[in-house]
Amino acid sequence: MNSVNFDLKRFAHSVGQNWYHIVLVPKARYPVFQWAVIKETAETAIEIVCKKHNIDLFAKEVMPDHVHLFVSCPPDYSIRKLFQVLKGGTSYYIRKAYPSLRKYPHLWNRGTMYRSIGSVSSETVKHYIEESNKWSVTKQKTLP
């Protein structure tokens, strides 16, 4: 992960936190990440995109049919820009590694799910995301 510092961020003319719990869902909720190699590629893509765009990644969990992220974005990023960067960047890396996924027009669903973190502690959200894979009923598959 890029950062584990939960303190207020200091910028040239501002101080604050932009923490979000984000859920990314593949098109038609297809279980794209049920194969271990694609799941690992997705995890790597998320880390690369977050690092490139100065997005602090506190926790991530790639489930067979969705992805949970706990991130802190720069103050000049709107939530729309954050989703554009995450969905576009990860789609590029994943589909570049697996050209068979290029036959689909879109990797990610159009919809978005995000929650601004403030009413619960950051540790609670991080724990939820890290433990969410234990609730999955789908087992990881290996490519033939």
C-alpha positions as CSV (number, residue, x, y, z in Angstrom):
1,M,0.0,0.0,0.0
2,N,1.1,3.5,-0.6
3,S,0.6,4.9,2.9
4,V,-0.5,3.8,6.3
5,N,-0.5,7.4,7.8
6,F,-4.0,8.3,8.9
7,D,-3.1,11.9,9.9
8,L,-4.4,15.0,8.3
9,K,-2.8,15.8,5.0
10,R,-1.1,19.2,4.7
11,F,-1.0,21.0,1.3
12,A,0.1,24.4,0.2
13,H,-3.0,26.2,1.3
14,S,-5.2,23.5,3.0
15,V,-5.3,20.7,5.5
16,G,-7.8,17.8,5.4
17,Q,-8.7,14.3,4.6
18,N,-10.5,12.8,1.6
19,W,-11.1,9.2,2.6
20,Y,-13.4,7.0,0.6
21,H,-14.6,3.4,0.7
22,I,-15.0,2.6,-3.0
23,V,-16.5,-0.5,-4.7
24,L,-15.7,-1.3,-8.3
25,V,-17.9,-3.8,-10.1
26,P,-17.1,-5.5,-13.4
27,K,-19.6,-5.2,-16.2
28,A,-22.7,-7.4,-15.6
29,R,-21.0,-8.4,-12.3
30,Y,-19.1,-11.1,-14.2
31,P,-16.6,-12.9,-11.9
32,V,-13.6,-11.7,-13.9
33,F,-11.3,-12.0,-10.8
34,Q,-12.2,-15.6,-10.0
35,W,-8.9,-16.7,-11.6
36,A,-5.8,-16.1,-9.3
37,V,-3.6,-14.7,-12.1
38,I,-6.2,-12.1,-13.1
39,K,-6.8,-11.2,-9.5
40,E,-3.0,-10.7,-8.9
41,T,-2.9,-8.5,-12.1
42,A,-5.8,-6.4,-10.8
43,E,-4.1,-5.9,-7.4
44,T,-0.9,-4.8,-9.2
45,A,-2.8,-2.5,-11.5
46,I,-4.6,-0.8,-8.6
47,E,-1.3,-0.2,-6.8
48,I,0.3,1.2,-10.0
49,V,-2.6,3.5,-10.8
50,C,-2.8,4.8,-7.2
51,K,0.9,5.4,-7.0
52,K,0.9,7.2,-10.4
53,H,-1.9,9.6,-9.3
54,N,-0.8,10.2,-5.7
55,I,-3.8,8.3,-4.3
56,D,-3.1,6.8,-0.9
57,L,-4.2,3.2,-0.8
58,F,-4.9,2.0,2.7
59,A,-6.6,-1.3,2.0
60,K,-7.8,-3.3,-1.0
61,E,-9.6,-6.6,-1.5
62,V,-10.2,-8.1,-4.9
63,M,-13.2,-10.4,-4.8
64,P,-14.3,-12.6,-7.7
65,D,-17.0,-10.2,-8.8
66,H,-16.1,-6.8,-7.3
67,V,-13.2,-4.8,-5.7
68,H,-13.2,-2.9,-2.3
69,L,-10.8,0.0,-1.9
70,F,-10.0,2.3,1.0
71,V,-8.3,5.4,-0.5
72,S,-7.4,9.0,0.2
73,C,-7.3,11.2,-2.9
74,P,-5.6,14.5,-3.5
75,P,-7.9,17.5,-2.7
76,D,-8.1,18.6,-6.4
77,Y,-9.7,15.3,-7.4
78,S,-13.5,15.1,-7.5
79,I,-15.2,11.8,-6.9
80,R,-15.9,11.6,-10.6
81,K,-12.2,12.2,-11.4
82,L,-11.2,9.6,-8.8
83,F,-13.4,6.9,-10.5
84,Q,-12.2,7.9,-13.9
85,V,-8.6,7.4,-12.9
86,L,-9.2,4.2,-11.1
87,K,-11.5,2.5,-13.6
88,G,-9.6,3.8,-16.7
89,G,-6.2,3.0,-15.4
90,T,-6.9,-0.4,-14.0
91,S,-8.9,-1.4,-17.1
92,Y,-5.9,-0.4,-19.3
93,Y,-3.4,-2.6,-17.3
94,I,-5.7,-5.6,-16.9
95,R,-6.8,-5.7,-20.5
96,K,-3.3,-5.2,-21.7
97,A,-2.2,-8.2,-19.7
98,Y,-5.2,-10.3,-20.8
99,P,-6.1,-9.4,-24.5
100,S,-9.0,-11.9,-24.3
101,L,-10.8,-9.3,-22.1
102,R,-10.6,-6.8,-24.9
103,K,-13.5,-8.4,-26.7
104,Y,-15.8,-6.7,-24.1
105,P,-16.4,-3.0,-24.7
106,H,-16.0,-2.2,-21.0
107,L,-14.4,-3.9,-18.1
108,W,-16.1,-1.9,-15.4
109,N,-19.8,-1.2,-14.8
110,R,-21.0,2.4,-15.3
111,G,-22.4,2.7,-11.8
112,T,-20.4,3.8,-8.8
113,M,-20.4,3.1,-5.1
114,Y,-18.5,5.2,-2.7
115,R,-18.8,6.3,0.9
116,S,-17.0,9.2,2.5
117,I,-15.3,7.9,5.6
118,G,-16.0,10.1,8.6
119,S,-18.7,8.6,10.8
120,V,-16.7,5.4,11.4
121,S,-13.1,5.0,12.3
122,S,-10.6,4.3,9.5
123,E,-9.6,1.1,11.3
124,T,-13.2,-0.2,11.1
125,V,-13.3,0.3,7.3
126,K,-9.8,-1.2,6.8
127,H,-10.8,-4.2,8.9
128,Y,-14.0,-4.6,6.9
129,I,-12.2,-4.6,3.6
130,E,-9.4,-6.9,4.7
131,E,-11.8,-9.4,6.2
132,S,-14.4,-9.3,3.3
133,N,-12.6,-12.0,1.3
134,K,-13.4,-14.5,4.1
135,W,-17.1,-14.1,3.4
136,S,-16.7,-15.0,-0.3
137,V,-18.6,-18.1,-1.3
138,T,-16.8,-18.4,-4.6
139,K,-13.4,-20.3,-4.6
140,Q,-10.5,-19.1,-6.6
141,K,-10.0,-20.9,-9.9
142,T,-6.8,-21.5,-11.8
143,L,-6.6,-21.1,-15.6
144,P,-6.5,-24.4,-17.5
